[in-house]
Amino acid sequence: MGDANRPTDEVVYDDAGRTPLGNEAARDAAEPGAAPTEGPAGDTTQEPTGDAPQVAGDGAGCHAGADELRRAAEAAGQSELLQRLATDYPTGPHDQPQSMCPAFGSLRVGLRMRRTATVLCGSACCVYGLTFTSHFYGAKRSVGYVPFDSETLVTGKLFEDVRAAVQQLADPAKYDAVVVTNLCVPTASGVPLRLLPKAIDGVRIIGIDVPGFGVPTHAEAKDVLAGAMLKYARGEAEQGPVQAPREGRSEKPTVTLLGEMFPADPVGVGMLLEPLGLAAGPVVPTREWRELYAALDCAAVAAIHPYYTASIRELQEAGRRVVGSAPVGHDGTAAWLDAIADACNVPADKLAAAKNAFLPIIRKALAEAPVDGTITVSGYEGSELLVARLLMESGARVPYVGTAAPKTQWSKPDLEWLEARGTTVQFRAALEQDKAAVDAVKPDLAIGTTPVVQHAKQQSIPALYFTNLISARPLMGAAGAGSLAQVVNAALASRARFDRMNAFFAGVGDGDTAGIWDRMPAHADKSAGGHS
Ligand code: SF4
């Protein structure tokens, strides 16, 4: 052990370590005989003082607390951004559903677009998680990263670093656009991505803020980027001619489809639209920049996922009408065709022709693939209400639907249809609500997120992952009718297998039968609430 007073080689930059602390008096009072007020530099018990909210540097994140980050963002002049996010993505009754980092949504949208580079600006731990997840889900591209520390954050050097990175990356031979995303800490600190150049050598620069304390789900983060791109593309289209889609402009008026969907669904929707004299337009988020112009150049917008608020704003600014819900099942397809025909001024005889052509086929497909059982549905994709409708039209009973998405005016047709049939719909559903629904309903099958599925299976209730097994099937038109029946009926039939497994493992992995004990555990008196 060395002498504590011995001079060291430590470099001292300033007198910060000698600053008197606000909690000093309380500490002294609590510790009679404690060190005098001028504590040694590096005393880890000291805490920063000052009235202004502060954001810690690298390492602060979701666990630092959303309120803290929100306060810091307001202090950094980000009130307008926070206000817009609160309007576009309202929280409540639950303030933030449990889901992955929201920025994953916008990151994935950027990574799926041709000739688009993505750059993240945030804490290293967040970036690690986001890049890991994106590669886990098959991204075949690098994710750019501009690291920071407390010093570059507070001195504004971070913004200069971002600008330099963008400058270096913006090669028109490789890219149409570079997307820079501020994660939580740079957003809270007000790193001003809006001051980045709008374009460099013809490469568009899109700066977005996707903080976890402002965008509740990764589903809505997709809309943040899609909306920002549509806004940019709308500005370009207003200035003059723009690129046509790769396969040329559609000869018929088109319907832009909002929200990611199974690849066969736009094809099915296109078949439904054909007799109306319409065609399916691009799916937003698009896979290429030039598709954005085609998305704006539509006759109407189908808000298949009803929470694309920023994108809808841009499309409405372009003068487009928006239609909610989707052509799922018999009733859903009939109502959707009516709404599209109304939005696009389609004559009654064409509408009748489309309905006569497709509704009997859909009804037959539903009848040939019946589902008999009680099912709870929960998820964070935004298509939960549509899936519930399709299941009910197939014969299932669906007493509960939970979705992490918010309630919007575009979810109204599905909400009304479901509520009229006795279904409870919970928007912004929390995991606890989804699990409580499983406990209360005791369904024959629970469709949900990973923890909901786990909760159900522990009780011998068959369960299916929404994202992997339900979203990976067509839902719309004739192809969608009956497409869920196969996987759902197989799961419903597995109840006996779950009962067998539960009986076999009964009492294993729970209470005193879990873990490794260095002596024989006494059996717990469960009524007393724990082990002795
Ligand atoms: S960026 Fe994502 S992971 Fe990082 S602190 Fe924010 S919400 Fe959490």
Residues whose N, C-alpha, C, O or C-beta is under 5 A from the ligand:
A	BS01	SF4	A60 G61 C62 C101 P102 C126 L183 C184 G212
